[in-house]
Amino acid sequence: MTDQKQTEQIRSADGFIAALDQSGGSTPKALQLYGIEADAYSSDAEMFDLIHQMRARIIKSKGFNGNRIIGAILFERTMDGDIDGKPTATYLWEDCQVVPFLKVDKGLADEEDGVRMLKPMPDLDALLEKAVSKGIFGTKMRSVIDAASPTGIAAVVAQQFEIGKQILGHGLMPIIEPEVTITIADKAEAENILLAEITKQLDALEDGKQVMLKLTLPEVANTYKPLVDHPKVLRVVALSGGYSREEANTRLSQNTGMIASFSRALTEGLSAQQSDEEFDATLDASVQSIYDASVAG
């Protein structure tokens, strides 16, 4: 069951959620941006060891704590790993006061009707049981919207909420993430359709239940303010979606009540070749800029 202290931290504390959940498909790019080329590893196991070392370095950095970072989203292998002999989720909460979340989706289906739905997750219940046993607070799953398709967007949101209810049944807090691609020509129209579909699903959600939302920073500031204020929403967080950190921070600061949940924008500028002092200083500056944008709204 979700911890009340963690719930209150996510609901109302100043700060943002760090997204440290790159999966198999995005790990090589994340490592390359970190200064580790593909010829540095010869198997998936070696690749995931390297990304775990990178994530552990971030989490152990002195600027990574609950004063500015209220939560962190983990990849399953990261959850299964240890930091200084402690399970990662335990280390996050006990040593950093950062609430742990888990990415649970298995990737995206092929595009159809302008969207990419979640792939089937037949082993989800077992994964959720494991997450509960490891002290995870909530989950995240990402779909993608590539066009302002009313039927496609309705299907994405319906699927997200259906699985969200399954997650709630395990006492975990689901982050519903229907990402709108930032480069599409009809992005603002897609966002208006998305707002209506999410509102419809929230209104139908059982009384007393809440979810979180992770949304692309909108074209029109405060498009999602009605969701921020909805009684069945614990918190609305924003993904950077390919925007630079500067652009993402600027957009975020214009959206009242939304906080960041950035991945690439958080780790921008970090390198395996940096000394610990350089690494810590770079991460600290990144964390501070994202924190400032998160509390500005």
TORGUNU-102654 format. One line per field, with one value per atom (N, C-alpha, C): residue in one letter; x, y, z. Coordinates in steps of 0.02 Angstrom, whole numbers, plus 32768, in hexadecimal, padded with zeros to 4 digits. Last residue first. Example, Ala and Ser with C-alpha at 12.3 -4.5 7.8 and 13.67 -1.06 7.14 Angstrom:
BEGIN
r <- s|s|s|a|a|a
px <- 8282|82AC|8285|8294|8267|8294
py <- 7F90|7FCB|8002|7EE4|7F1F|7F5B
pz <- 8162|8165|818A|8186|8186|8186
// end
This chain:
BEGIN
r <- g|g|g|a|a|a|v|v|v|s|s|s|a|a|a|d|d|d|y|y|y|i|i|i|s|s|s|q|q|q|v|v|v|s|s|s|a|a|a|d|d|d|l|l|l|t|t|t|a|a|a|d|d|d|f|f|f|e|e|e|e|e|e|d|d|d|s|s|s|q|q|q|q|q|q|a|a|a|s|s|s|l|l|l|g|g|g|e|e|e|t|t|t|l|l|l|a|a|a|r|r|r|s|s|s|f|f|f|s|s|s|a|a|a|i|i|i|m|m|m|g|g|g|t|t|t|n|n|n|q|q|q|s|s|s|l|l|l|r|r|r|t|t|t|n|n|n|a|a|a|e|e|e|e|e|e|r|r|r|s|s|s|y|y|y|g|g|g|g|g|g|s|s|s|l|l|l|a|a|a|v|v|v|v|v|v|r|r|r|l|l|l|v|v|v|k|k|k|p|p|p|h|h|h|d|d|d|v|v|v|l|l|l|p|p|p|k|k|k|y|y|y|t|t|t|n|n|n|a|a|a|v|v|v|e|e|e|p|p|p|l|l|l|t|t|t|l|l|l|k|k|k|l|l|l|m|m|m|v|v|v|q|q|q|k|k|k|g|g|g|d|d|d|e|e|e|l|l|l|a|a|a|d|d|d|l|l|l|q|q|q|k|k|k|t|t|t|i|i|i|e|e|e|a|a|a|l|l|l|l|l|l|i|i|i|n|n|n|e|e|e|a|a|a|e|e|e|a|a|a|k|k|k|d|d|d|a|a|a|i|i|i|t|t|t|i|i|i|t|t|t|v|v|v|e|e|e|p|p|p|e|e|e|i|i|i|i|i|i|p|p|p|m|m|m|l|l|l|g|g|g|h|h|h|g|g|g|l|l|l|i|i|i|q|q|q|k|k|k|g|g|g|i|i|i|e|e|e|f|f|f|q|q|q|q|q|q|a|a|a|v|v|v|v|v|v|a|a|a|a|a|a|i|i|i|g|g|g|t|t|t|p|p|p|s|s|s|a|a|a|a|a|a|d|d|d|i|i|i|v|v|v|s|s|s|r|r|r|m|m|m|k|k|k|t|t|t|g|g|g|f|f|f|i|i|i|g|g|g|k|k|k|s|s|s|v|v|v|a|a|a|k|k|k|e|e|e|l|l|l|l|l|l|a|a|a|d|d|d|l|l|l|d|d|d|p|p|p|m|m|m|p|p|p|k|k|k|l|l|l|m|m|m|r|r|r|v|v|v|g|g|g|d|d|d|e|e|e|e|e|e|d|d|d|a|a|a|l|l|l|g|g|g|k|k|k|d|d|d|v|v|v|k|k|k|l|l|l|f|f|f|p|p|p|v|v|v|v|v|v|q|q|q|c|c|c|d|d|d|e|e|e|w|w|w|l|l|l|y|y|y|t|t|t|a|a|a|t|t|t|p|p|p|k|k|k|g|g|g|d|d|d|i|i|i|d|d|d|g|g|g|d|d|d|m|m|m|t|t|t|r|r|r|e|e|e|f|f|f|l|l|l|i|i|i|a|a|a|g|g|g|i|i|i|i|i|i|r|r|r|n|n|n|g|g|g|n|n|n|f|f|f|g|g|g|k|k|k|s|s|s|k|k|k|i|i|i|i|i|i|r|r|r|a|a|a|r|r|r|m|m|m|q|q|q|h|h|h|i|i|i|l|l|l|d|d|d|f|f|f|m|m|m|e|e|e|a|a|a|d|d|d|s|s|s|s|s|s|y|y|y|a|a|a|d|d|d|a|a|a|e|e|e|i|i|i|g|g|g|y|y|y|l|l|l|q|q|q|l|l|l|a|a|a|k|k|k|p|p|p|t|t|t|s|s|s|g|g|g|g|g|g|s|s|s|q|q|q|d|d|d|l|l|l|a|a|a|a|a|a|i|i|i|f|f|f|g|g|g|d|d|d|a|a|a|s|s|s|r|r|r|i|i|i|q|q|q|e|e|e|t|t|t|q|q|q|k|k|k|q|q|q|d|d|d|t|t|t|m|m|m
px <- 8120|80D9|80AE|819A|8187|813D|81BC|819A|8183|81F6|81BD|8198|825F|8228|81EA|82AF|8297|825B|82CA|82A5|8286|8318|82D8|82AC|8385|835F|831B|83B3|839B|8370|83DB|83A5|8388|8445|840B|83CF|849C|8482|8444|84B6|8498|8479|84F6|84B5|8491|856C|8541|84FB|85A1|8590|8561|85B5|8587|8572|8615|85D4|85A1|867F|865F|861A|869B|868B|8667|86BA|867F|866A|86E3|86F5|86B5|869C|86A2|86BD|8683|86C8|86D2|85FE|8624|866C|85A0|85CE|85F3|8515|853A|8565|84CB|850B|8533|842F|8452|8493|83DE|8423|844C|8364|8385|83CF|8340|834E|836F|8326|8360|8372|82B8|82E9|8328|8248|8274|82A6|81C9|81E1|820C|819B|81C0|81C5|80F0|8137|8159|8068|808C|80D4|8039|8029|804A|8031|8024|8014|80A7|806D|8063|811B|80DE|809F|8181|8176|8136|8183|8169|8157|81C1|817B|815D|8241|821A|81D1|8268|8261|8236|826F|8241|8234|82D6|8293|825F|8340|832D|82E6|8347|8336|831F|82F1|832D|8318|8272|8286|82C9|8257|8284|8296|81FF|81E9|8217|81F0|8214|820A|8153|818D|81AF|810D|8119|8157|8088|80CE|80D7|800D|801A|8064|7FCC|7FFB|8001|7F50|7F7F|7FB0|7EAE|7EF3|7F20|7E2C|7E44|7E8B|7E0E|7E15|7E30|7E6B|7E39|7E43|7ECC|7E9B|7E68|7F12|7F36|7F05|7EAB|7EC1|7EE9|7E9E|7E65|7E77|7F21|7F11|7ED3|7F4B|7F3B|7F2C|7F67|7F34|7F1D|7FCB|7F93|7F59|7FFB|8009|7FC8|7FF2|7FD2|7FDA|803F|804A|802C|807A|804A|805E|80E8|80DD|80B3|8099|80C5|80B5|807D|8065|809B|8045|8084|8077|7FE1|7FE4|8029|7FA4|7FCF|7FCF|7F04|7F3C|7F69|7E98|7EBD|7EF2|7DF9|7E36|7E56|7D85|7DB9|7DFA|7D1B|7D26|7D5B|7D5D|7D3C|7D4D|7D52|7D7A|7D55|7D10|7CF3|7D18|7D5F|7D1C|7CFB|7DCE|7DD3|7D8E|7D9A|7DB0|7DB6|7D80|7D4A|7D5D|7E01|7DCC|7D93|7E3D|7E55|7E20|7DF4|7DF1|7E09|7E12|7DCD|7DC8|7E9E|7E80|7E3A|7EA5|7EC0|7EA2|7E71|7E4E|7E64|7ED5|7E90|7E66|7F44|7F42|7EFC|7F26|7F2C|7F26|7F30|7EEF|7EEF|7FB9|7F88|7F44|7FF0|7FFC|7FC8|7FF2|7FB2|7FB7|8074|8057|8017|80E9|80B0|808F|8153|8160|8122|8139|8140|8145|80BA|80F9|8100|8075|8068|80AC|8064|8091|807A|800E|8001|8028|8023|804D|803B|7FF8|7FDB|8003|803B|8045|802D|7FE6|7FF9|8005|8019|8001|8016|7FE0|8014|7FF3|7F8A|7F9E|7FD5|7F5F|7F98|7FB0|7EFD|7EE9|7F21|7F45|7F26|7F12|7F5D|7F95|7F7B|7EDE|7F00|7F39|7ECC|7EA1|7EBF|7F2B|7F32|7F09|7EF1|7F2C|7F38|7E8B|7E7B|7EB4|7ED4|7EAC|7E97|7F13|7F39|7F12|7EA3|7ED2|7EFB|7E6C|7E44|7E72|7ED2|7EC1|7E99|7ED4|7F10|7EFD|7E51|7E67|7EA5|7E50|7E21|7E37|7EB0|7EBF|7E90|7E6A|7EAB|7EBA|7DFB|7DF2|7E32|7E36|7E09|7E01|7ED6|7EA4|7E75|7F48|7F0B|7ED1|7FD8|7FA9|7F6B|8022|8045|8018|803A|8008|802C|806A|807E|8045|807B|8060|8074|80CC|80CC|80AE|80BD|80B7|80AA|80F3|80EC|80E7|80C4|80DB|80D4|80F4|80C7|80E9|8148|810C|80DA|81A0|818F|814C|81CF|81C4|81B6|81D6|8214|820B|8155|8184|81C5|8121|8109|813B|8166|8170|815B|8130|8177|8185|80AE|80BA|8103|80C8|80AE|80B7|80F3|8121|810A|807E|80BA|80EC|802A|8019|8056|806A|8067|8059|807D|809C|8098|8044|8025|8040|802F|8058|803C|8036|8018|8049|806D|806F|804E|8009|8035|8033|7FFD|7FE2|8018|8016|8039|8023|7FAC|7FC6|7FEE|7F6D|7F8F|7FAD|7F3D|7F0D|7F2E|7FD1|7F91|7F60|8079|8049|800A|8097|809F|8069|80A8|8091|809E|8131|80F9|80E8|815E|8169|8129|812D|815B|8166|8121|810B|8142|814E|8134|8123|81BF|81A4|818E|819F|81B8|8197|81D9|81A7|81C8|8203|8212|81D3|8227|81F4|81FF|82B1|8294|8265|830A|82C6|82A4|8385|837C|8339|8383|83C0|83B6|8302|8322|835E|82E0|82B5|82DB|834E|8330|8309|8363|8396|8378|82ED|82FA|832D|8304|82CA|82D2|837B|837A|8340|83B0|8386|837B|845B|8413|83EC|84E0|84C7|847D|84EF|8511|84F2|8460|848F|84AD|8429|8438|8463|839E|83E4|83EB|8319|8334|837D|830C|82EA|8308|8352|836D|834D|82FF|8342|8363|828F|828B|82CF|82B5|82AD|82AF|8264|8298|8284|824E|8231|826A|8245|826F|824F|8218|820E|823E|8244|8214|8208|82CB|82B3|8284|82EC|82D8|82BA|82F8|82EF|82D7|8313|82CE|82C3|83A1|837F|833A|842E|83F4|83D2|84A4|846B|842A|8502|84EA|84AE|84E2|84FC|84DB|84A0|84CF|84ED|8459|8434|8461|84C4|8495|8473|84FD|8526|84F9|8492|84AA|84D4|848E|8455|846A|850A|84FA|84C2|84FA|8530|8523|8492|8486|84BB|84D3|849F|848D|852C|8546|8511|84D5|8501|851B|849C|8472|849C|850D|84ED|84C4|8523|8556|8539|84AB|84BB|84EF|84B3|8480|8490|8561|8524|84F2|85D1|85C7|8589|8607|85E6|85D5|8644|865A|863A|860E|8645|8661|85B1|8598|85D1|85F5|85E2|85D1|85CF|85E1|85C7|859F|85E5|85FD|851D|8545|858F|84EC|84EA|8514|84FC|8524|8526|849C|84E3|8510|8429|8437|8481|8433|8437|8447|8426|8463|846A|83A1|83DE|841D|832E|834A|838C|830E|8312|8335|830D|833C|8345|82EC|82E6|8316|82FE|830B|830B|82D9|82BA|82C5|82DC|8319|8307|829E|828E|82CF|8274|82AA|8296|81FD|820A|823F|8214|8201|8212|81D8|820B|81F0|8178|819A|81D0|80F3|8137|8150|8074|807A|80C0|806F|8036|8049|80E8|80D8|80A0|80D9|8113|8104|8066|8065|809F|8097|805E|805D|80F8|810C|80D5|80A5|80D8|80F0|8058|8038|806B|807F|8091|8076|8013|803A|8043|802A|8000|802C
py <- 8570|8571|8571|8563|85A5|85AA|84E4|850B|854F|84B9|8494|84BC|850F|8510|84ED|84E8|852D|8532|8462|8471|84B8|8478|8455|8460|84B9|84DB|84BA|8459|8499|84BC|83EF|83E5|8428|8430|8417|840F|8449|8481|846D|83C4|83F4|842F|8390|8376|83A7|83DD|83DE|83C7|83B9|83FF|8406|832F|8348|8390|8331|830E|832B|8373|838F|8372|831A|8360|8380|82A4|82A6|82EE|82CC|82BD|82C0|8286|82BC|82A2|821C|8233|826B|820A|81D8|81EF|82A0|8276|8246|830E|82DF|82B2|8358|8373|8345|8321|8348|8365|82E4|82CA|82EF|8327|8325|8314|8313|8358|835B|8289|82A2|82E9|829D|8267|8283|82EF|82EF|82B6|8324|82DF|82D3|83BC|8396|834C|83ED|83E7|83BA|845F|8427|8428|84D7|8498|845B|8530|8531|84EB|8544|8518|850E|8586|85A9|8581|8532|8569|8590|84DD|84C5|84FF|852C|8518|8503|8537|8573|8562|84B0|84D7|8515|8490|846C|8494|84E6|84EE|84CD|84B3|84F9|8504|842D|843C|8485|8417|8422|8432|839C|83E2|83E5|8318|832A|8374|830B|82FA|830B|8328|8359|834A|831A|82FC|832F|834E|835B|8335|831C|8328|832D|8337|8337|8348|82D3|8306|82FF|8294|82A2|82D8|82A9|82AC|82BF|82B8|8273|8270|833F|831D|82D5|83AA|8375|834D|8409|8418|83DF|83D3|83E3|83EA|83D7|8396|839E|845F|843B|83F6|8477|848F|846D|8458|8421|8437|84D3|84A7|8472|8525|8515|84F1|8563|855C|8551|8505|853D|8533|8494|84CF|850D|843D|844F|848E|83B9|8400|841D|831B|8347|838F|82D4|82F0|831A|8266|827F|8293|825D|8266|8280|81EA|8221|8224|81CB|81B8|81F5|8191|81C5|81A6|816B|8156|8192|819D|818C|8175|8155|8187|816F|8115|8109|813F|8179|8153|814E|81CF|818C|8161|823E|8245|8201|820A|821D|8220|81FA|81BF|81CE|8281|824F|8212|82B6|82CE|829C|8274|8267|827C|82AD|8265|8253|8337|8320|82D6|8334|8351|8337|8301|82DA|82F3|836A|832A|8300|83C8|83D6|8396|8389|8396|83A6|838B|834A|8353|8415|83F3|83B0|8427|8449|8428|83D6|83C7|83E7|83C7|83D1|83C3|83A9|83EA|83FA|8364|835D|83A1|8365|837E|837C|832B|8374|8390|82B5|82C3|830E|829F|82BC|82CF|820F|8244|825D|81E2|81E3|821E|8199|81C3|81B9|818F|8188|81B6|8142|817E|816E|80F3|80F3|813A|80B9|80F6|80F8|801D|8048|8084|7FBA|7FEC|801B|7F6A|7F51|7F84|7FB5|7F79|7F5A|8010|8026|7FEB|7FBC|7FD1|7FE9|7FB3|7F76|7F86|8039|801B|7FD9|8046|806C|804F|7FFD|7FE0|8005|805A|8014|7FF3|80CD|80CB|8084|80A7|80BD|80B7|808B|8056|8068|810D|80D6|809C|8150|8164|812C|810D|8111|811F|8126|80E1|80DF|81B0|8191|814A|81BC|81D7|81B9|817E|8164|817B|81D1|818A|816C|8250|8246|81FE|8277|8246|823A|82CF|82E3|82B7|8264|828A|829B|8218|8236|825F|81EA|8206|822D|815B|8195|81A8|8124|811D|815C|80E4|8118|80FF|80D9|80B6|80EA|80C3|80EE|80C4|80B7|809D|80D2|80C2|80C8|80B1|8094|80BB|80BB|8000|8031|8053|7F9B|7FDE|8014|7F1C|7F42|7F8B|7EEE|7ECE|7EF5|7F3A|7F45|7F29|7EFD|7F44|7F55|7E7D|7E86|7ECF|7E9E|7E7D|7E85|7ECF|7EFC|7EDF|7E5B|7E94|7EC4|7E10|7DF7|7E30|7E61|7E55|7E3D|7E5E|7E9B|7E8D|7E03|7DF4|7E2F|7E35|7DFB|7DEC|7EB9|7EAE|7E72|7EF1|7EC9|7EBD|7F9C|7F54|7F2D|802D|8003|7FBC|807F|8065|803F|8109|80CA|80B5|8159|814F|810E|8161|819C|8196|80E2|8118|8154|809C|808F|80C6|8068|809F|8088|7FD5|7FFD|8032|7FE8|7FC5|7FF1|8007|801E|7FEF|7FC2|7FE3|7FEF|7F8C|7F62|7F80|7FEA|7FD6|7FB0|8013|7FCE|7FBA|8069|8065|801C|8095|8063|8069|8106|80EE|80BC|813B|8112|80FD|81DB|81A7|817E|8203|8208|81CD|8207|8220|822F|81CA|8208|8229|815A|8182|81C5|8122|8127|8158|812D|8149|8153|80F7|8137|8155|807B|80B0|80F4|803A|8045|807D|8034|8059|8069|7FE3|8029|8051|7F8A|7F8D|7FD6|7FA8|7FAD|7FA8|7FA9|7F6F|7F71|801F|8017|7FE0|7FF2|802B|8026|7F6D|7F89|7FC8|7F3E|7F47|7F66|7F42|7F01|7F06|7FC5|7FB1|7F70|7FB5|7FE2|7FD2|7F61|7F48|7F74|7FB7|7F7A|7F60|8065|802C|7FEC|80E1|80B0|807F|8187|814F|8121|81DE|81C7|8189|8275|8230|821F|82F2|82D2|8289|8352|831A|82F0|83AC|83C6|8390|8363|83AC|83CA|82DE|82F2|833D|82DD|82CE|82EE|82F3|82CA|82B6|8331|835C|8336|82CC|82F0|831D|8233|8277|82A0|81BC|81C6|820C|81C6|81C1|81D0|81C9|8201|8200|814C|8188|81C6|80FA|80FA|8138|8116|8129|812B|80E0|8126|813D|805A|8082|80CD|803A|8039|8061|8043|8074|8074|7FD7|801A|804F|7F6B|7F79|7FC1|7F71|7F82|7F8D|7F49|7F89|7F9F|7EC8|7EFB|7F41|7E8D|7E8D|7EC3|7E99|7EC0|7EC4|7EA8|7E82|7EAF|7EF3|7EC0|7E95|7F9E|7F64|7F34|8001|7FF8|7FBC|801B|7FEB|7FDF|8080|803A|8007|80F6|80E0|8096|8167|8120|8106|81E6|81DE|8197|81FB|81FB|81F0|81E3|8228|8231|8157|817F|81C8|8133|8128|8152|8157|8177|816F|8100|8148|816D|8082|8093|80DE|8090|808F|809F|8083|80C7|80C9|7FFB|801E|8061|7FD6|7FB8|7FE0|8077|802E|8015|80F4|80DF|8092|8130|80F0|80DF|819C|8174|8130|8232|81F7|81D3|8284|8272|8232|82FA|82B2|82A4|838C|836A|8320|840A|83E1|83BF|8413|8435|8407|83A0|83BB|83E0|8367|83AE|83CA|82E0|830C|8356|82A7|82AB|82DD|82B2|82D0|82DA|8268|82B0|82D4|81E8|8205|8251|81D4|81D9|81FA|81CC|8200|820A|815B|819C|81D5|80E6|8102|8149|8072|80B0|80CD|7FC4|8000|803E
pz <- 7DC7|7DB6|7DF4|7E06|7DEB|7DDC|7E26|7E5A|7E41|7DAF|7DCB|7DFF|7D9B|7D6A|7D86|7E07|7E03|7DD3|7DE5|7E22|7E1D|7D75|7D6D|7DAA|7DAE|7D79|7D70|7E0B|7E22|7DEE|7DB7|7DE8|7DFE|7D74|7D4F|7D7D|7DDD|7DB7|7D90|7E05|7E34|7E10|7D95|7DA8|7DD7|7D99|7D5E|7D70|7E15|7E07|7DCC|7E07|7E3B|7E2D|7D9E|7D97|7DC8|7DD9|7D9D|7D94|7E44|7E51|7E16|7E02|7E2E|7E3C|7D56|7D9C|7DC6|7CC1|7CF1|7D34|7C6E|7C72|7CA6|7C69|7C8D|7C99|7C7D|7C56|7C83|7C64|7C8E|7C63|7C08|7C1F|7C4D|7C3E|7C0C|7C2A|7C97|7C93|7C5E|7C88|7CCA|7CC3|7C05|7C1A|7C5F|7C08|7BE3|7BF9|7C72|7C6C|7C4A|7CE5|7CAB|7CAE|7D1A|7D20|7CE3|7D70|7D3E|7D4F|7D91|7DA3|7D70|7D89|7D6C|7D84|7DC0|7DE2|7DC4|7D2A|7D72|7D8C|7CB8|7CC5|7D10|7CA3|7C8E|7C9E|7CC2|7CF0|7CE0|7C52|7C91|7CC0|7BF0|7BE8|7C2B|7C2B|7C1B|7C15|7C33|7C70|7C64|7BAB|7BD7|7C17|7B81|7B65|7B92|7BCF|7BD3|7BBB|7BA7|7BED|7BF3|7B09|7B31|7B78|7AEB|7AF3|7B18|7AFB|7AC6|7AC5|7B6A|7B27|7AED|7BF0|7BC6|7B7C|7C46|7C27|7BF9|7CE2|7C9B|7C83|7D50|7D41|7CF6|7DC5|7D7D|7D72|7E4B|7E32|7DE6|7E65|7E9B|7E87|7E31|7E1A|7E55|7E55|7E4D|7E31|7E55|7E96|7E90|7DEA|7DEF|7E30|7DD2|7E06|7E12|7D68|7DA6|7DE0|7D0B|7D24|7D65|7CEF|7D0B|7D27|7CB7|7CFB|7D18|7C39|7C65|7CAD|7BFE|7BDF|7C11|7C2D|7C5A|7C38|7B8D|7BD5|7BFC|7B00|7B22|7B6D|7AEB|7AC1|7AE1|7B82|7B4D|7B26|7BA1|7BAC|7B73|7BB3|7B8C|7B9B|7C56|7C16|7BF5|7CC7|7CAC|7C63|7D58|7D10|7CFE|7DD4|7DC0|7D73|7E24|7DF9|7DF2|7EA8|7E85|7E58|7EF1|7ECD|7EAC|7F24|7F53|7F33|7EAA|7EDE|7F0F|7E12|7E53|7E85|7D80|7DB0|7DF3|7D2E|7D35|7D68|7D2D|7D49|7D55|7CE9|7D30|7D51|7C68|7C8E|7CD9|7C47|7C44|7C6F|7C4E|7C7C|7C80|7BE3|7C27|7C5A|7B79|7B85|7BCC|7B81|7B87|7B98|7B6F|7BAC|7BB6|7AEC|7B25|7B67|7AA2|7AA2|7ADF|7ABF|7AD2|7AD4|7A85|7ACD|7AE6|79FE|7A20|7A6C|79E9|79E0|7A04|79FE|7A29|7A25|7994|79DB|7A08|7909|792B|7976|78E3|78CF|78F5|7958|792B|791F|79B2|796E|7940|7A2B|7A2A|79E3|7A49|7A27|7A19|7AE4|7AA3|7A84|7B4A|7B31|7AEC|7BC8|7B80|7B61|7C58|7C2C|7BE2|7CFE|7CBB|7C8C|7D81|7D5A|7D13|7E09|7DC2|7DA6|7EA1|7E81|7E37|7EE8|7ECB|7EA8|7F10|7F41|7F2A|7EAE|7ED3|7F08|7E72|7E96|7EBF|7E28|7E67|7E92|7DBA|7DE5|7E29|7D84|7D98|7DC9|7D63|7D97|7DB0|7CFC|7D3A|7D73|7C98|7CB9|7CFB|7C7C|7C8B|7CB0|7C5D|7C9A|7CAD|7BE4|7C1D|7C5F|7B93|7BA4|7BE2|7B8A|7BA7|7BBD|7B48|7B8C|7BAF|7ACB|7AF5|7B3E|7A9D|7AA9|7AD7|7A8F|7ABD|7ACF|7A2A|7A6D|7AA1|79BF|79D6|7A1D|79B1|79C3|79DD|7993|79CC|79E1|7970|795D|7998|7955|7978|7961|7968|793F|7969|79BC|7983|7956|7A5F|7A32|79FB|7ABC|7A93|7A64|7B68|7B25|7AFE|7BF4|7BC1|7B80|7CA4|7C63|7C2D|7D4B|7D11|7CD3|7DFC|7DBC|7D85|7EAC|7E72|7E33|7F13|7F23|7EE9|7F42|7F0E|7F1F|7F95|7FB0|7F7D|7F69|7F69|7F7F|7F67|7F95|7F9C|7EFE|7F42|7F75|7E94|7EA3|7EEB|7E94|7EA3|7EB7|7E6F|7EB0|7EC5|7DF0|7E23|7E68|7DAF|7DB6|7DEC|7DB4|7DD6|7DE0|7D64|7DAB|7DD2|7CE4|7D0C|7D56|7C81|7CC2|7CF1|7C0D|7C2D|7C72|7BC5|7C01|7C28|7B19|7B4F|7B88|7AFE|7AEE|7B27|7AF3|7B1B|7B00|7A50|7A8F|7AB5|79FA|7A09|7A4F|797D|79C1|79C5|7902|791C|7961|78E5|78F3|7915|7920|7900|7915|7931|792A|7905|7995|7958|7953|7A49|7A0D|79D0|7AB8|7A90|7A57|7B5B|7B1B|7AF5|7BCD|7BA5|7B60|7C68|7C25|7C01|7CE5|7CDE|7C97|7D47|7D02|7CF8|7DEE|7DBF|7D7B|7E70|7E40|7E11|7F14|7ED9|7EB2|7F57|7F50|7F0F|7FB8|7F75|7F6C|8022|802C|7FE9|801B|7FF4|8001|806B|8069|8047|8061|80A2|80A2|7FD7|800B|804C|7F8F|7F7C|7FB6|7FCF|7FD3|7FC4|7FA6|7FEE|7FF7|7F1D|7F36|7F80|7F16|7EFE|7F1B|7FA7|7F6B|7F57|7FDA|7FE8|7FA7|7FB7|7FDA|7FED|7F6D|7FAD|7FD8|7F1D|7F23|7F69|7EB0|7EF2|7EEA|7E41|7E55|7E9B|7E24|7E3A|7E52|7DF9|7E36|7E51|7D81|7DB5|7DF8|7D3B|7D4D|7D83|7D2A|7D53|7D69|7D43|7D16|7D41|7DA9|7D9D|7D66|7DD3|7DAE|7D99|7E6C|7E35|7E16|7EC8|7EB2|7E7A|7EEB|7F18|7F06|7EF6|7ECD|7EF9|7F58|7F17|7EEA|7FCD|7FD2|7F90|7FB7|7FBA|7FC3|7F44|7F83|7F83|7EFC|7EEC|7F2E|7F18|7F07|7EFA|7F2A|7F65|7F57|7ED5|7ED3|7F0B|7ED1|7F09|7F0A|7E5A|7E99|7ED5|7DFB|7E02|7E46|7E11|7E1A|7E22|7DEE|7E34|7E42|7D65|7D90|7DDA|7D3E|7D32|7D60|7D63|7D81|7D79|7D0C|7D54|7D79|7C93|7CA1|7CEB|7CA4|7C9C|7CAB|7CAC|7CE4|7CE0|7C2E|7C67|7CA6|7BE2|7BD6|7C12|7C11|7C1C|7C13|7BE4|7C2C|7C3B|7B5A|7B7F|7BC8|7B29|7B37|7B5A|7B1F|7AEB|7AF7|7B2A|7B46|7B0E|7AE5|7B2A|7B4B|7A6B|7A6C|7AB3|7A82|7A7D|7A80|7AFA|7AB7|7AB8|7B71|7B6B|7B28|7B89|7B76|7B73|7B9A|7BD7|7BC9|7B1F|7B37|7B76|7B23|7AF4|7B0A|7B82|7B90|7B62|7B3B|7B7C|7B8E|7ACE|7AC3|7B04|7B11|7AEB|7ADE|7B4E|7B76|7B4D|7B06|7B0C|7B32|7B08|7AC8|7ACD|7B92|7B62|7B22|7BE2|7BDD|7BA6|7C5C|7C18|7C16|7CD7|7CC3|7C7A|7D2E|7D23|7D08|7D45|7D1D|7D0B|7DDB|7DAC|7D87|7DFF|7DFC|7DC7|7E6A|7E2D|7E32|7EDF|7EC0|7E81|7F74|7F3E|7F21|7F9C|7FA7|7F69|7F83|7F93|7F9A|7F58|7F4F|7F53|7F7F|7F38|7F2C|800A|7FE8|7F9E|8021|802E|800D|7FFF|7FDB|7FE4|8060|801A|7FF1|80CF|80CC|8084|80AD|80B4|80B0|802F|806F|8074|7FDF|7FDC|8022|8000|8000|8000
// end
